[in-house]
Amino acid sequence: MQFNSVEQSYSGFDAELGGPTPILGRYGLNCYVGGYSFSGNGIRSGSFQGVSGRLQAQINEDVQFGVQVTNDHTFGLNTQFQVLCDAYPDGKSGRWAEKP
């Protein structure tokens, strides 16, 4: 049995636009939509374009949660989850992130 693996670097760009959601934005929920375009040279040369969407929630002062979905013809539909925690909390309990 033989297995070949090829790594390919791509160059390109991605961009997104968004911000606080209309009603829940004051509680830390942001929404973003965007797109990307990449091309590569070499064994697996070619290009691909795709779309993305992302939700980012500031749970409290110390914790953020996010989910991102991307879709293109090369890698298909992908979902990523992120949890960001303050590495050095100040010792106080985190307050809920309601914005004035």
VMD Tcl script that draws the C-alpha trace (Angstrom):
set ca {
  {0.00 0.00 0.00}
  {1.34 3.41 -0.96}
  {0.17 6.75 0.39}
  {1.20 10.10 -1.07}
  {0.66 13.40 0.66}
  {0.98 16.80 -0.99}
  {1.06 20.15 0.75}
  {0.04 23.23 -1.20}
  {0.37 26.86 -0.19}
  {-2.19 29.33 -1.49}
  {-2.09 33.09 -1.82}
  {-5.15 35.29 -1.85}
  {-7.42 37.28 0.41}
  {-10.49 37.12 2.57}
  {-12.77 39.90 3.76}
  {-15.80 40.18 5.98}
  {-18.33 42.81 6.97}
  {-20.47 42.90 10.07}
  {-20.91 44.04 13.63}
  {-23.42 43.96 16.46}
  {-26.74 42.30 15.66}
  {-29.83 44.56 15.77}
  {-31.43 43.37 19.02}
  {-28.90 41.07 20.73}
  {-25.89 43.25 19.89}
  {-26.20 45.05 23.20}
  {-25.60 41.68 24.87}
  {-22.40 41.02 22.92}
  {-23.63 39.08 19.84}
  {-21.94 40.08 16.56}
  {-22.62 38.69 13.09}
  {-20.29 38.77 10.05}
  {-20.55 37.67 6.40}
  {-17.72 37.55 3.91}
  {-15.93 35.87 1.10}
  {-12.50 34.69 0.08}
  {-10.46 33.92 -3.01}
  {-7.21 31.92 -3.11}
  {-4.97 30.55 -5.85}
  {-1.99 28.23 -5.79}
  {0.86 27.06 -7.98}
  {2.51 23.65 -8.05}
  {1.17 20.11 -8.21}
  {-2.33 21.09 -7.07}
  {-2.47 24.45 -8.78}
  {-5.75 26.20 -9.27}
  {-7.98 28.66 -7.52}
  {-11.10 28.66 -5.43}
  {-13.56 31.20 -4.07}
  {-16.01 30.82 -1.24}
  {-18.36 32.45 1.22}
  {-18.28 32.57 5.01}
  {-20.48 33.53 7.93}
  {-19.50 34.02 11.55}
  {-21.24 34.63 14.89}
  {-19.17 35.93 17.81}
  {-20.65 36.18 21.32}
  {-19.05 37.94 24.27}
  {-20.44 35.71 27.05}
  {-18.94 37.71 29.91}
  {-15.82 39.77 30.52}
  {-13.61 36.66 30.45}
  {-15.19 34.33 27.85}
  {-16.05 34.61 24.13}
  {-17.67 31.95 21.94}
  {-17.72 31.86 18.16}
  {-18.86 29.70 15.26}
  {-17.84 30.12 11.62}
  {-19.15 28.36 8.51}
  {-17.31 28.39 5.16}
  {-18.27 26.86 1.82}
  {-16.32 26.49 -1.43}
  {-15.92 23.93 -4.22}
  {-12.43 22.79 -3.09}
  {-12.92 22.11 0.63}
  {-16.72 21.95 0.76}
  {-18.76 22.97 3.79}
  {-16.72 23.47 6.98}
  {-17.68 24.56 10.48}
  {-15.31 25.89 13.15}
  {-16.02 26.58 16.81}
  {-13.94 28.91 18.97}
  {-13.88 29.43 22.73}
  {-11.66 32.26 23.97}
  {-10.91 32.58 27.68}
  {-8.99 35.28 29.47}
  {-5.67 33.66 30.34}
  {-5.06 35.94 33.32}
  {-8.36 36.77 35.00}
  {-8.17 39.50 37.61}
  {-9.67 37.30 40.33}
  {-13.11 38.91 40.13}
  {-16.05 37.01 38.74}
  {-16.83 37.94 35.14}
  {-19.84 40.18 34.58}
  {-22.31 39.54 31.81}
  {-21.45 41.65 28.81}
  {-24.51 43.89 28.50}
  {-23.48 47.08 26.79}
  {-25.07 50.39 27.82}
}
mol new
graphics top color blue
foreach p $ca { graphics top sphere $p radius 0.5 }
foreach p [lrange $ca 0 end-1] q [lrange $ca 1 end] { graphics top cylinder $p $q radius 0.2 }
display resetview
